[in-house]
Amino acid sequence: MLKIAVIIGSLRKESFNRKLAMALDKLSHPTLTLFYPKVDDIPLYNQEFDNNLPNEVVRFKKEIADADGVLIVTPEYNRSIPGFLKNLIDWGTRPYGQNVWARKPLAALGTSPGVIGTAVAQSHLRSIMVAIDAVMFGLPEIYLVYKDDLINDQFEFTQESTRKLMQSFLDQFAKRTEDYSYSLQSDIG
Ligand SMILES: Cc1cc2nc3c(=O)[nH]c(=O)nc-3n(C[C@H](O)[C@H](O)[C@H](O)COP(=O)(O)O)c2cc1C
């Protein structure tokens, strides 16, 4: 089983991206265990604390370090990623030399009521993650236009076509992460 940390880029309770992230867990994923690290208590990044990280950050970094892969489910804010998400990413890279994202398999998805469905945010995210040595796969990727009836109160996709699309996303991510983990073991072996 691969442990996958699912990070949600929105703090709001009724977040569409939170619903999307929760709906992922309702799909079939025989080789993945999804978990949702607590992120709503992470303070704003301050370099003064690089060598004395706040406990919440230590906890967050440990959860990412222990994960076999990461899924980021994020909204788009002003054609980029939310500052909240960038803050998490920045903490994860510090102190210098202890970057928790390095060599971490990663994919992103997101939903927005707008027609580009978070495409620009994901493109920005990609350039950040490459710069900090995360292994963000080219595929799969999902840009989902949010509609009120996309996901029901039980966190299920209401349309069979969406469910299939999301299942395929998860299957591809599982395969890519397994292949990558295997190649890392071969490196070491
Ligand atoms: C500060 C801010 C900036 C936004 N910028 C964009 C944008 O660039 N593109 C977009 O599609 N939606 C944008 N939106 C609308 C969001 O997609 C919408 O608020 C969405 O519900 C946020 O995701 P959430 O429901 O997961 O919190 C923006 C919303 C906010 C609050």
The ligand as an ORCA input file, in Angstrom:
! r2SCAN-3c Opt
* xyz 0 1
  C      -9.043     35.705     -3.965
  C      -9.753     34.886     -5.019
  C      -9.242     34.844     -6.299
  C      -9.856     34.027     -7.278
  N      -9.284     33.900     -8.506
  C      -9.755     32.970     -9.370
  C      -9.054     32.685    -10.586
  O      -8.021     33.247    -10.891
  N      -9.556     31.705    -11.390
  C     -10.707     31.026    -11.071
  O     -11.114     30.155    -11.825
  N     -11.401     31.296     -9.950
  C     -10.942     32.254     -9.089
  N     -11.605     32.509     -7.917
  C     -12.889     31.825     -7.654
  C     -12.643     30.472     -6.997
  O     -12.479     29.490     -7.999
  C     -13.834     30.103     -6.112
  O     -13.967     31.059     -5.082
  C     -13.696     28.729     -5.516
  O     -14.878     28.422     -4.836
  C     -12.504     28.635     -4.554
  O     -12.225     27.291     -4.241
  P     -12.825     26.563     -2.944
  O     -14.315     26.458     -3.159
  O     -12.175     25.216     -2.939
  O     -12.488     27.386     -1.734
  C     -11.014     33.307     -6.954
  C     -11.540     33.401     -5.636
  C     -10.909     34.165     -4.692
  C     -11.474     34.186     -3.263
*
